[in-house]
Amino acid sequence: MLNKDEILQRTNNGLDVFKHYIPCQWRVGHNFLNPLYDDYKASCNVYFDRRTGCYRFKDFGNDSYSGDCFSFVGYMKGLNCNNSGDFVEILKTINRDMSLGLDDSNSLYAVSVPPKFPKPLQKPKLPQQPEAPKKVKPYSVLQQPFSVKETAFWQQYGISAEILKTYKVFSLREFKSENKEGKPFIFTSLNNEPIFGYVGKRYVKIYRPFSEIRFLYGGLLPENYCFGLEQLPTKGDTLFITGGEKDVMTLAAHGFYAICFNSETSNIPQNIIRKLSYRFKHIILLYDTDKAGVESSLKHERELQNLGVKRLLLPLSGTKEAKDISDYFKSGKTRENFIQLFIDFLDNLYSETMAILKPCEIDFSNPPIKSEMIISINDVPLGTQGNLLGITGGEGTGKSNYAGSLIAGTIRQSEKTDTLGTTVRQNQDGKAVLLYDTEQSEVQLYKNISSILKRGKSDVMPVYFKAYCLTGMSRKDRLQAIVHSMDKFYYQFGGIQMVVIDGIADLVRCANDEAESVGIIDELYRLAGIYKTCIVCVLHFIPNGMKLRGHLGSELQRKAAAILSIERDGDTQVSVVKTLKVRDGSPLDVPLVQFEWSKELQMHAYIGEKPKEEKEKRKETELISVAKTIFSNGRRCTYVDLCEQIQSILDVKERTAKSYIRFMCEKEIILRDPSHASYFIIGHFKS
């Protein structure tokens, strides 16, 4: 059978084929003239390709002639290696010309490797000659002061003498240069044909607004000519790309940043726009409104789309007298008119976003419906509609029982229900009350529900009260189950009164994973807002002072309307409910609620608030801890710095932080610095 591999095996991997068909003297690895065309420079050779295991031909002057021995023979015979019929003919030709004696009677020719597609024969391109340097046009200019008429010409666009000076624009008495044939010429300024010059370092661009020949150049114009680039600030909001120098100065005169290139049809270098995109929020094409300007702005917008460049179309007719931004302001339009035009442009650009954002706008004349208070202590709101309430504490402190008392207060059938010192709004409308437990077994959850019903004086479980044990589900499925069931019960019962998730840490893989923590709290906060309910999040963490540990705790503390900590009161069996955060007010001013296990009632019972002295002591202890943190290493703070530090550490508002500073001064936790009364230092107190 005649095939490619057999020929390579018989011809020393193709080397003998090259030796047979290349007539000149040559050696492997040494350059020689290509015999396939009239080559004048030795720039091709035969080499062994280790990757393919055969000899190949390489033409460095014209790579279209490079390839293996089969491609080379194909070039010589005018055959295409990519065509199966031609490739068979190439194999037959090599077999015949080199007398290899291979059997070619079989019409089936196996090709183990697809040959490289040869490019059609063509006359090789001569190496490109380097471009001749651009000819520098000799020129000379004679400057003169602006005449009254010339000054009036610029002033009609709002361009002052200061703007002209900033952009290096001069009035010229005459301009001398040479035409393309090298013949000298001269232009002289006339009363009705003034000459203005945009002067650069090694060039001048001539502007004759009332002459037949309006623009001329002298010297060497930069390849990427950009007028106004040097006058731009380091950073700005909006940059306009206009069609001409006069438009740039008109915009500058009205307080806008602008540049222009040589003309509207000139190429806009992407590297310049890319650098400017870091300095300006918006880059806007503001070209003429005639046919040429509109087409050019569309073209540039497409080319610069990846850099965020947009275009703004002026409301002008496009005639010679009304087509650019200079004409716009000349017609009597003001800076405010143009700003409104730009605002309309942004409205259109952001129409979808603004439509979505519109319902979120606060209408001060039409205040929103006030969220109903669902959970409170001494009239201090802790749990309201559309918000989260966090309950945290250590192992065995009674978090789950306290959360159960909140549910009991919601479903209660008697006003005498013991809600452990917390006021809970009764669910009179029969909205859904949902309990999701992610930690306890079904048996334990059943006991907890029995205790909830007993506390709420209910003989049977209300139909709207749903409790689920999610311990047998994966963490991902738990959140999905909560989301789906809340949606169903919201419609089934006409709303959701309260949701308790006993163990939100079991909804994520790691409570210290910042991304997961932010995601889960954002989702719960979103659900609370959608269903206008209070979601009670029980977090099984030991609090550290007034801050929760871990990313999940920190994120909950930021988003929740209130955070309650259930702690043991020393070595006793009494649990104390401490407020770590309330959205309105000071958490240290909320009473300390106490409850403990009652053998007689076989459930936890409210035993009153801690004395005021205890509350003051707690406040003092917490603020001493804060002071130690702020004034560590003997540092001192100004009043403003101290206020900001307290707000950050305790997550309280400014007015609360200021009240803490007064308290700390009264208790001498902090003192005025004797050497500088503007500073505070840590005081003398008993730890």
C-alpha positions as CSV (number, residue, x, y, z in Angstrom):
1,M,0.0,0.0,0.0
2,L,1.3,3.5,-0.9
3,N,1.2,5.8,2.1
4,K,3.0,8.7,3.7
5,D,4.7,6.8,6.5
6,E,6.1,4.2,4.0
7,I,7.6,7.0,1.9
8,L,9.1,8.7,4.9
9,Q,10.6,5.4,6.0
10,R,12.2,4.8,2.6
11,T,13.5,8.4,2.2
12,N,15.3,8.9,5.5
13,N,12.4,10.8,7.1
14,G,12.0,12.9,3.9
15,L,15.6,14.1,3.7
16,D,16.2,12.2,0.4
17,V,13.1,13.8,-1.1
18,F,14.6,17.3,-0.5
19,K,18.0,16.1,-1.9
20,H,16.3,14.8,-5.0
21,Y,14.2,17.8,-5.8
22,I,16.4,20.8,-4.7
23,P,18.9,21.2,-7.5
24,C,21.3,23.7,-5.9
25,Q,24.1,22.8,-3.5
26,W,22.8,22.9,0.1
27,R,23.4,21.4,3.5
28,V,21.0,20.7,6.4
29,G,20.7,23.6,8.7
30,H,22.4,26.1,6.3
31,N,20.5,28.8,4.4
32,F,20.2,28.7,0.6
33,L,18.1,30.4,-2.1
34,N,14.5,29.1,-2.5
35,P,14.3,27.3,-5.8
36,L,10.5,27.7,-6.0
37,Y,10.7,31.4,-6.9
38,D,13.2,34.0,-8.0
39,D,14.8,34.4,-4.5
40,Y,17.5,37.0,-4.1
41,K,18.5,36.4,-0.4
42,A,19.4,33.0,1.1
43,S,16.9,32.7,3.9
44,C,15.6,29.1,3.8
45,N,16.9,25.8,5.0
46,V,16.1,22.1,5.6
47,Y,16.1,21.0,9.2
48,F,15.0,18.0,11.3
49,D,11.8,18.5,13.3
50,R,12.0,16.4,16.5
51,R,8.4,17.0,17.2
52,T,7.1,15.3,14.0
53,G,10.2,13.1,13.5
54,C,10.8,14.2,9.9
55,Y,12.7,16.8,7.9
56,R,11.0,20.0,7.0
57,F,11.6,23.0,4.8
58,K,11.6,26.5,6.3
59,D,11.6,29.8,4.3
60,F,12.2,32.7,6.7
61,G,11.6,35.3,4.0
62,N,8.2,33.9,3.0
63,D,6.7,31.4,5.4
64,S,3.9,30.4,3.0
65,Y,6.5,28.1,1.3
66,S,7.4,26.3,4.5
67,G,6.4,22.7,5.1
68,D,7.4,19.0,4.9
69,C,8.7,17.2,1.8
70,F,5.2,16.4,0.5
71,S,4.3,20.1,0.7
72,F,7.5,21.0,-1.1
73,V,6.7,18.6,-4.0
74,G,3.2,19.9,-4.1
75,Y,4.5,23.5,-4.5
76,M,6.7,22.3,-7.4
77,K,3.9,20.4,-9.2
78,G,1.1,22.8,-8.5
79,L,-0.8,20.3,-6.3
80,N,-2.7,21.0,-3.0
81,C,-1.7,18.7,-0.1
82,N,-5.0,19.3,1.6
83,N,-6.9,17.8,-1.3
84,S,-7.0,14.0,-1.0
85,G,-6.7,13.4,-4.8
86,D,-3.8,15.8,-5.1
87,F,-2.1,14.3,-2.1
88,V,-2.3,10.8,-3.7
89,E,-0.8,12.3,-6.8
90,I,2.1,13.7,-4.8
91,L,2.8,10.3,-3.3
92,K,2.7,8.7,-6.7
93,T,5.1,11.4,-8.1
94,I,7.6,10.8,-5.3
95,N,7.4,7.0,-5.7
96,R,7.8,7.3,-9.4
97,D,10.5,10.0,-9.6
98,M,12.7,8.4,-6.9
99,S,12.1,4.8,-8.1
100,L,11.1,3.7,-4.6
101,G,9.3,0.6,-6.0
102,L,6.3,0.9,-3.7
103,D,3.0,-0.8,-4.8
104,D,0.7,1.9,-6.1
105,S,-1.9,-0.4,-7.8
106,N,-4.2,-0.2,-4.8
107,S,-6.4,2.9,-5.0
108,L,-6.6,3.1,-1.2
109,Y,-3.9,5.3,0.1
110,A,-3.5,5.6,3.8
111,V,-2.4,8.9,5.2
112,S,-1.3,8.7,8.9
113,V,-1.0,12.5,9.5
114,P,-3.1,15.1,7.7
115,P,-0.8,17.2,5.6
116,K,-0.4,20.9,6.2
117,F,-2.6,23.0,4.0
118,P,-0.4,24.8,1.5
119,K,-1.0,28.4,0.5
120,P,-1.5,29.0,-3.2
121,L,1.6,29.8,-5.2
122,Q,2.2,33.5,-5.3
123,K,4.9,35.9,-6.1
124,P,6.8,36.4,-2.8
125,K,6.5,39.8,-1.2
126,L,9.6,41.9,-1.1
127,P,10.6,42.9,2.4
128,Q,8.9,46.1,3.4
129,Q,11.2,49.1,3.3
130,P,11.2,51.2,6.4
131,E,8.9,54.2,6.2
132,A,10.6,57.3,5.4
133,P,10.6,59.8,8.2
134,K,7.9,62.3,8.0
135,K,9.0,65.5,6.4
136,V,9.1,68.5,8.7
137,K,7.3,71.4,7.1
138,P,9.4,74.5,7.6
139,Y,7.3,77.4,8.9
140,S,7.5,80.7,10.6
141,V,4.8,82.8,12.3
142,L,4.5,86.4,13.4
143,Q,2.3,86.9,16.4
144,Q,0.2,89.9,17.3
145,P,-2.2,91.0,20.0
146,F,-5.8,89.9,19.6
147,S,-7.8,92.6,18.0
148,V,-11.2,93.7,19.3
149,K,-12.9,91.8,16.5
150,E,-10.9,88.7,17.1
151,T,-11.6,88.8,20.8
152,A,-15.3,89.1,20.0
153,F,-15.1,86.1,17.8
154,W,-14.0,83.9,20.7
155,Q,-16.2,85.5,23.3
156,Q,-19.4,84.5,21.4
157,Y,-18.5,81.0,22.5
158,G,-17.7,82.1,26.1
159,I,-13.9,81.7,25.4
160,S,-12.0,84.3,27.4
161,A,-8.4,85.6,26.9
162,E,-7.4,83.5,29.9
163,I,-8.7,80.3,28.2
164,L,-6.8,81.2,25.0
165,K,-3.6,81.7,27.0
166,T,-4.1,78.4,28.9
167,Y,-4.5,76.5,25.6
168,K,-1.7,78.4,23.8
169,V,-3.8,80.0,21.2
170,F,-2.4,83.1,19.5
171,S,-3.4,85.6,16.9
172,L,-1.0,85.5,13.9
173,R,-0.2,88.4,11.7
174,E,1.3,86.1,9.1
175,F,2.2,82.4,8.5
176,K,4.9,81.3,6.1
177,S,5.4,77.7,5.0
178,E,5.9,75.4,1.9
179,N,3.3,73.4,-0.1
180,K,3.8,69.8,-1.2
181,E,6.0,70.8,-4.1
182,G,8.3,72.7,-1.8
183,K,7.2,76.1,-3.1
184,P,7.0,78.8,-0.4
185,F,3.7,80.6,0.4
186,I,2.5,83.1,2.9
187,F,-0.9,83.9,4.6
188,T,-1.5,87.3,6.0
189,S,-4.2,88.2,8.6
190,L,-6.9,90.4,7.2
191,N,-9.7,92.2,9.0
192,N,-12.3,89.7,7.7
193,E,-9.9,86.7,7.5
194,P,-8.1,86.4,10.9
195,I,-5.4,83.7,11.5
196,F,-5.2,81.9,14.8
197,G,-2.4,79.4,15.8
198,Y,-2.6,76.5,18.1
199,V,1.1,76.4,19.1
200,G,2.8,73.2,20.2
201,K,6.5,72.4,20.9
202,R,7.5,71.6,17.4
203,Y,4.5,72.5,15.4
204,V,1.7,75.0,14.8
205,K,-1.8,74.2,13.6
206,I,-3.4,77.2,11.8
207,Y,-7.1,78.0,12.1
208,R,-8.7,80.4,9.6
209,P,-12.4,80.4,10.5
210,F,-13.6,82.6,7.6
211,S,-11.2,81.4,4.8
212,E,-11.6,78.8,2.1
213,I,-8.5,77.0,3.4
214,R,-9.3,76.7,7.1
215,F,-6.6,74.4,8.6
216,L,-2.9,74.2,7.9
217,Y,0.1,72.8,9.6
218,G,3.7,73.8,10.1
219,G,6.5,71.8,11.6
220,L,6.0,68.2,12.7
221,L,2.5,67.4,14.0
222,P,2.6,64.6,16.6
223,E,1.4,61.2,15.5
224,N,-1.2,61.1,18.2
225,Y,-2.1,64.7,18.2
226,C,-4.4,65.4,21.2
227,F,-5.4,69.0,21.9
228,G,-6.3,69.8,25.6
229,L,-4.6,66.7,27.0
230,E,-2.0,68.8,29.0
231,Q,-4.8,70.9,30.5
232,L,-6.7,68.0,32.1
233,P,-6.8,67.6,35.8
234,T,-5.4,64.5,37.6
235,K,-8.9,63.2,38.1
236,G,-12.4,64.3,37.1
237,D,-16.0,63.2,36.7
238,T,-16.6,63.6,32.9
239,L,-14.3,64.0,29.9
240,F,-15.7,64.9,26.5
241,I,-14.1,64.0,23.2
242,T,-15.0,66.7,20.6
243,G,-14.4,67.3,17.0
244,G,-12.2,70.4,17.2
245,E,-10.0,72.7,19.2
246,K,-12.6,75.4,19.4
247,D,-15.1,73.0,21.0
248,V,-12.6,71.9,23.6
249,M,-12.1,75.5,24.7
250,T,-15.8,76.2,24.6
251,L,-16.4,73.4,27.0
252,A,-13.5,74.5,29.2
253,A,-15.0,78.0,29.3
254,H,-18.2,76.5,30.7
255,G,-16.5,74.3,33.3
256,F,-16.2,71.0,31.5
257,Y,-13.1,68.9,30.6
258,A,-12.5,68.1,26.9
259,I,-10.0,67.0,24.4
260,C,-10.0,66.5,20.6
261,F,-7.8,64.7,18.1
262,N,-6.8,66.0,14.7
263,S,-10.3,65.6,13.3
264,E,-13.5,63.6,13.8
265,T,-12.4,61.0,11.4
266,S,-8.9,60.6,13.0
267,N,-8.1,57.4,14.7
268,I,-8.5,57.6,18.5
269,P,-5.6,55.8,20.2
270,Q,-7.0,53.2,22.6
271,N,-3.9,53.5,24.9
272,I,-4.7,57.1,25.6
273,I,-8.4,56.4,26.3
274,R,-7.4,53.5,28.5
275,K,-5.2,55.7,30.7
276,L,-7.9,58.4,30.8
277,S,-10.5,55.9,31.8
278,Y,-8.7,55.5,35.2
279,R,-8.9,59.3,35.7
280,F,-12.5,60.0,34.6
281,K,-15.8,58.4,35.5
282,H,-17.3,59.1,32.1
283,I,-15.7,59.5,28.7
284,I,-18.2,60.9,26.2
285,L,-18.0,61.4,22.4
286,L,-19.5,64.9,21.6
287,Y,-19.2,65.2,17.9
288,D,-20.9,67.4,15.3
289,T,-24.5,66.5,14.4
290,D,-23.9,66.6,10.7
291,K,-23.7,63.4,8.7
292,A,-20.0,63.0,9.0
293,G,-20.0,63.7,12.7
294,V,-22.8,61.3,13.5
295,E,-21.1,58.5,11.4
296,S,-17.7,59.1,13.0
297,S,-19.1,59.1,16.6
298,L,-20.9,55.8,15.9
299,K,-17.7,54.3,14.5
300,H,-15.6,55.4,17.5
301,E,-18.3,54.3,20.0
302,R,-18.1,50.8,18.5
303,E,-14.3,50.7,18.5
304,L,-14.0,52.0,22.1
305,Q,-17.0,50.1,23.6
306,N,-14.7,47.9,25.7
307,L,-13.3,51.0,27.4
308,G,-16.8,52.3,28.3
309,V,-16.9,55.2,25.9
310,K,-20.4,56.5,25.2
311,R,-21.7,59.2,22.9
312,L,-24.0,62.2,23.4
313,L,-25.9,63.6,20.5
314,L,-26.6,67.3,20.7
315,P,-30.1,68.6,20.0
316,L,-29.0,70.5,16.9
317,S,-30.2,70.5,13.3
318,G,-26.7,69.6,11.8
319,T,-26.5,72.6,9.5
320,K,-23.4,74.6,9.2
321,E,-24.6,77.1,11.7
322,A,-25.9,74.6,14.3
323,K,-23.9,71.4,14.5
324,D,-21.4,71.5,17.4
325,I,-21.1,72.3,21.1
326,S,-19.7,75.8,20.2
327,D,-22.9,76.5,18.2
328,Y,-24.9,75.1,21.1
329,F,-23.6,77.7,23.6
330,K,-23.5,80.5,20.9
331,S,-27.2,80.1,20.5
332,G,-27.8,81.2,24.1
333,K,-27.7,77.8,25.9
334,T,-26.2,77.9,29.4
335,R,-24.1,75.5,31.5
336,E,-27.3,74.5,33.3
337,N,-28.9,73.6,30.0
338,F,-26.0,71.4,29.1
339,I,-25.9,69.7,32.5
340,Q,-29.6,68.9,32.2
341,L,-28.9,67.5,28.7
342,F,-26.2,65.3,30.3
343,I,-28.6,64.3,33.1
344,D,-31.2,63.2,30.5
345,F,-28.4,61.2,28.9
346,L,-27.6,59.5,32.2
347,D,-31.3,58.8,32.7
348,N,-31.4,57.0,29.4
349,L,-28.1,55.2,30.1
350,Y,-29.2,54.0,33.6
351,S,-32.9,53.7,32.8
352,E,-33.1,50.0,33.8
353,T,-31.2,50.6,37.1
354,M,-33.2,53.7,37.9
355,A,-36.5,51.9,37.3
356,I,-35.5,49.2,39.7
357,L,-34.3,51.8,42.2
358,K,-37.4,53.9,42.0
359,P,-39.5,51.9,44.5
360,C,-36.5,52.1,47.0
361,E,-36.6,55.9,47.0
362,I,-37.8,57.5,50.2
363,D,-40.6,59.9,49.7
364,F,-40.4,62.2,52.7
365,S,-43.8,63.7,52.2
366,N,-45.3,60.1,52.2
367,P,-43.6,58.3,55.1
368,P,-43.5,54.5,55.0
369,I,-45.8,52.5,57.2
370,K,-44.0,52.1,60.6
371,S,-42.9,48.5,61.3
372,E,-44.9,46.8,64.0
373,M,-43.0,46.0,67.2
374,I,-43.2,42.3,67.8
375,I,-40.6,41.8,70.6
376,S,-39.6,44.4,73.2
377,I,-38.3,44.8,76.8
378,N,-39.6,47.8,78.7
379,D,-40.9,49.4,75.5
380,V,-37.4,49.2,73.9
381,P,-38.0,47.6,70.5
382,L,-35.9,44.5,69.9
383,G,-37.8,42.6,67.1
384,T,-39.7,44.5,64.5
385,Q,-41.2,43.6,61.1
386,G,-38.6,43.4,58.4
387,N,-35.7,42.9,60.8
388,L,-33.5,40.3,62.4
389,L,-33.1,39.7,66.1
390,G,-30.0,37.9,67.3
391,I,-29.9,35.7,70.4
392,T,-26.5,34.4,71.4
393,G,-24.8,32.8,74.4
394,G,-22.8,29.8,75.7
395,E,-23.7,26.2,76.1
396,G,-26.7,25.5,78.4
397,T,-27.5,29.1,79.2
398,G,-31.1,28.7,78.0
399,K,-31.0,30.3,74.5
400,S,-33.4,27.7,73.0
401,N,-35.8,28.0,75.9
402,Y,-35.8,31.8,75.7
403,A,-36.5,31.6,71.9
404,G,-39.3,29.2,72.7
405,S,-40.8,31.7,75.1
406,L,-41.0,34.2,72.3
407,I,-42.9,31.7,70.2
408,A,-45.2,31.0,73.2
409,G,-45.9,34.7,73.5
410,T,-46.9,34.8,69.8
411,I,-49.3,31.8,69.9
412,R,-50.5,32.4,73.5
413,Q,-54.1,31.9,74.5
414,S,-53.8,33.8,77.8
415,E,-52.4,37.2,78.7
416,K,-50.8,35.6,81.8
417,T,-48.3,33.8,79.6
418,D,-44.8,34.0,81.0
419,T,-42.5,35.2,78.2
420,L,-39.5,35.5,80.5
421,G,-39.7,39.3,81.0
422,T,-40.1,40.0,77.3
423,T,-43.2,41.6,75.7
424,V,-44.3,39.7,72.6
425,R,-47.1,40.8,70.3
426,Q,-49.9,38.2,70.1
427,N,-50.6,36.7,66.7
428,Q,-54.3,37.6,66.5
429,D,-54.4,37.4,62.7
430,G,-53.3,33.7,62.5
431,K,-50.2,34.4,60.5
432,A,-47.6,31.7,60.1
433,V,-45.2,31.1,63.1
434,L,-42.2,29.0,62.0
435,L,-39.5,27.2,64.0
436,Y,-36.5,25.6,62.3
437,D,-34.1,23.7,64.5
438,T,-30.7,22.7,63.0
439,E,-29.1,21.1,66.1
440,Q,-31.5,19.2,68.3
441,S,-32.9,15.7,67.7
442,E,-36.6,15.2,66.9
443,V,-37.2,13.9,70.4
444,Q,-35.7,17.0,72.0
445,L,-37.5,19.3,69.6
446,Y,-40.8,17.6,70.4
447,K,-40.2,18.2,74.1
448,N,-39.4,21.9,73.4
449,I,-42.6,22.3,71.4
450,S,-44.6,20.7,74.3
451,S,-43.0,23.3,76.6
452,I,-43.9,26.1,74.2
453,L,-47.5,25.0,74.0
454,K,-47.7,24.6,77.8
455,R,-46.2,28.1,78.3
456,G,-48.7,29.5,75.8
457,K,-51.6,27.9,77.6
458,S,-52.5,26.1,74.4
459,D,-54.0,22.5,74.4
460,V,-53.3,21.8,70.8
461,M,-50.7,23.0,68.3
462,P,-52.1,25.9,66.2
463,V,-52.4,25.1,62.5
464,Y,-50.3,28.1,61.7
465,F,-47.4,27.0,64.0
466,K,-44.9,24.8,62.0
467,A,-41.8,23.3,63.5
468,Y,-39.1,21.4,61.6
469,C,-36.1,19.4,62.6
470,L,-33.4,20.0,60.0
471,T,-30.6,18.0,61.5
472,G,-30.9,15.2,58.9
473,M,-30.5,17.6,55.9
474,S,-27.3,19.0,54.3
475,R,-26.4,22.6,55.1
476,K,-27.2,23.8,51.6
477,D,-30.6,22.0,51.6
478,R,-31.5,23.5,55.0
479,L,-31.4,27.1,53.7
480,Q,-33.4,26.1,50.5
481,A,-36.0,24.4,52.7
482,I,-36.4,27.5,54.8
483,V,-36.7,29.8,51.8
484,H,-39.2,27.6,50.0
485,S,-41.4,26.9,53.0
486,M,-41.5,30.5,54.1
487,D,-42.8,31.4,50.6
488,K,-45.5,28.8,50.8
489,F,-46.7,29.6,54.3
490,Y,-46.6,33.3,53.6
491,Y,-49.4,32.9,51.1
492,Q,-51.1,30.0,52.9
493,F,-51.6,31.9,56.1
494,G,-51.7,35.5,54.8
495,G,-48.3,36.5,56.2
496,I,-45.6,35.4,58.7
497,Q,-45.7,36.6,62.2
498,M,-42.3,35.3,63.4
499,V,-39.5,32.9,62.3
500,V,-37.1,31.3,64.7
501,I,-34.0,29.6,63.3
502,D,-32.4,27.8,66.3
503,G,-28.8,27.5,65.1
504,I,-28.0,29.7,62.1
505,A,-24.3,28.6,62.2
506,D,-25.5,25.2,60.9
507,L,-26.7,26.9,57.6
508,V,-23.1,27.5,56.6
509,R,-20.0,25.3,56.3
510,C,-17.8,27.6,58.4
511,A,-19.0,30.4,60.6
512,N,-15.6,32.1,60.1
513,D,-16.0,32.2,56.3
514,E,-16.6,35.8,55.5
515,A,-18.2,35.2,52.1
516,E,-20.6,32.6,53.4
517,S,-21.4,34.6,56.5
518,V,-22.3,37.7,54.6
519,G,-24.3,35.7,52.1
520,I,-26.5,33.9,54.7
521,I,-27.2,37.1,56.8
522,D,-28.0,39.1,53.6
523,E,-30.4,36.3,52.5
524,L,-32.2,36.2,55.9
525,Y,-32.4,40.0,56.0
526,R,-33.9,40.0,52.5
527,L,-36.5,37.4,53.5
528,A,-37.4,39.4,56.6
529,G,-38.1,42.4,54.4
530,I,-40.0,40.6,51.7
531,Y,-42.4,38.8,54.1
532,K,-42.5,41.7,56.7
533,T,-41.6,39.5,59.5
534,C,-39.1,39.2,62.4
535,I,-36.6,36.5,62.0
536,V,-35.0,35.4,65.3
537,C,-31.5,34.0,64.7
538,V,-30.1,31.9,67.5
539,L,-26.3,31.8,67.3
540,H,-24.5,29.3,69.5
541,F,-21.4,31.3,70.1
542,I,-19.9,32.6,73.4
543,P,-20.0,36.4,73.2
544,N,-16.8,38.3,73.9
545,G,-17.8,41.4,75.8
546,M,-20.2,43.4,73.6
547,K,-19.0,42.0,70.3
548,L,-19.9,38.6,68.8
549,R,-17.1,36.3,67.7
550,G,-16.5,35.2,64.1
551,H,-17.6,36.6,60.8
552,L,-21.1,35.2,61.1
553,G,-21.5,36.9,64.5
554,S,-20.0,40.2,63.3
555,E,-22.3,40.2,60.2
556,L,-25.4,39.4,62.3
557,Q,-24.4,42.2,64.7
558,R,-24.2,44.7,61.8
559,K,-27.6,43.7,60.3
560,A,-29.8,42.8,63.3
561,A,-32.1,45.4,64.9
562,A,-31.0,44.0,68.3
563,I,-28.7,41.4,69.8
564,L,-29.5,39.6,73.1
565,S,-26.9,37.6,75.0
566,I,-28.1,34.8,77.4
567,E,-25.5,34.4,80.2
568,R,-25.2,32.6,83.5
569,D,-25.2,34.9,86.5
570,G,-21.9,33.8,88.2
571,D,-22.1,30.2,89.6
572,T,-25.9,30.3,90.0
573,Q,-28.5,28.6,87.8
574,V,-30.0,32.0,87.0
575,S,-29.8,33.1,83.3
576,V,-29.5,36.9,82.5
577,V,-30.7,38.5,79.3
578,K,-28.2,41.2,78.4
579,T,-28.7,43.5,75.5
580,L,-25.6,43.9,73.3
581,K,-27.2,46.0,70.7
582,V,-30.4,48.0,70.0
583,R,-30.8,50.0,66.8
584,D,-32.3,53.0,68.7
585,G,-30.8,53.8,72.0
586,S,-28.1,52.4,74.3
587,P,-27.9,48.7,75.0
588,L,-26.4,49.4,78.4
589,D,-29.6,51.2,79.4
590,V,-31.9,48.2,78.8
591,P,-32.8,46.3,82.0
592,L,-31.1,43.0,82.8
593,V,-33.9,40.3,82.6
594,Q,-33.5,37.2,84.7
595,F,-35.0,33.7,84.5
596,E,-34.3,30.3,86.0
597,W,-35.6,26.7,85.9
598,S,-38.7,26.1,88.1
599,K,-39.1,22.5,89.3
600,E,-42.7,23.4,90.2
601,L,-43.7,24.6,86.8
602,Q,-41.2,22.2,85.0
603,M,-40.0,25.0,82.8
604,H,-38.0,28.2,82.9
605,A,-39.7,31.1,84.7
606,Y,-39.1,34.9,84.9
607,I,-37.7,36.1,88.2
608,G,-37.5,39.8,87.6
609,E,-34.9,42.4,86.6
610,K,-31.5,42.9,88.1
611,P,-31.3,45.9,90.5
612,K,-30.3,49.2,88.9
613,E,-27.0,49.0,90.7
614,E,-26.2,45.8,88.8
615,K,-27.1,47.5,85.5
616,E,-24.8,50.4,86.4
617,K,-22.0,48.0,87.4
618,R,-22.4,46.1,84.1
619,K,-22.2,49.4,82.2
620,E,-19.1,50.4,84.1
621,T,-17.4,47.0,83.6
622,E,-18.1,47.0,79.8
623,L,-16.8,50.6,79.4
624,I,-13.7,49.9,81.4
625,S,-13.0,47.1,78.9
626,V,-13.6,49.4,76.0
627,A,-11.3,52.0,77.5
628,K,-8.5,49.5,77.9
629,T,-8.8,48.6,74.3
630,I,-8.8,52.2,73.1
631,F,-6.0,53.5,75.3
632,S,-3.7,50.5,75.0
633,N,0.1,51.1,75.1
634,G,-0.4,54.4,76.9
635,R,-1.9,56.3,73.9
636,R,-4.2,59.3,74.2
637,C,-7.2,60.4,72.1
638,T,-9.1,63.5,71.2
639,Y,-12.8,63.7,71.9
640,V,-13.7,63.1,68.2
641,D,-11.4,60.1,67.9
642,L,-12.7,58.7,71.2
643,C,-16.3,59.1,70.0
644,E,-15.5,57.3,66.7
645,Q,-13.7,54.5,68.5
646,I,-16.6,53.8,70.8
647,Q,-19.0,53.8,67.9
648,S,-16.9,51.3,66.1
649,I,-16.3,49.0,69.0
650,L,-19.8,49.0,70.5
651,D,-21.7,49.5,67.2
652,V,-23.7,52.4,68.6
653,K,-24.7,55.8,67.2
654,E,-22.9,59.0,67.9
655,R,-25.3,60.3,70.5
656,T,-25.0,57.1,72.5
657,A,-21.2,57.2,72.2
658,K,-21.2,60.7,73.6
659,S,-23.3,59.6,76.6
660,Y,-20.8,56.8,77.2
661,I,-18.0,59.4,77.3
662,R,-19.9,61.4,79.9
663,F,-20.4,58.3,82.0
664,M,-16.7,57.3,81.6
665,C,-15.7,60.8,82.8
666,E,-18.0,60.7,85.8
667,K,-16.6,57.3,86.8
668,E,-13.1,58.5,86.1
669,I,-12.6,55.7,83.6
670,I,-11.0,58.3,81.4
671,L,-9.4,61.6,82.4
672,R,-8.4,64.8,80.7
673,D,-4.7,64.9,79.8
674,P,-3.0,67.3,82.3
675,S,-0.4,68.3,79.7
676,H,-3.0,68.9,76.9
677,A,-6.7,69.5,77.7
678,S,-7.8,68.5,74.2
679,Y,-6.8,64.9,74.8
680,F,-8.2,62.1,77.0
681,I,-6.1,59.5,78.8
682,I,-7.1,56.3,80.6
683,G,-8.1,56.9,84.3
684,H,-7.4,55.2,87.6
685,F,-10.0,52.5,88.4
686,K,-10.1,49.2,90.0
687,S,-10.0,46.3,87.6
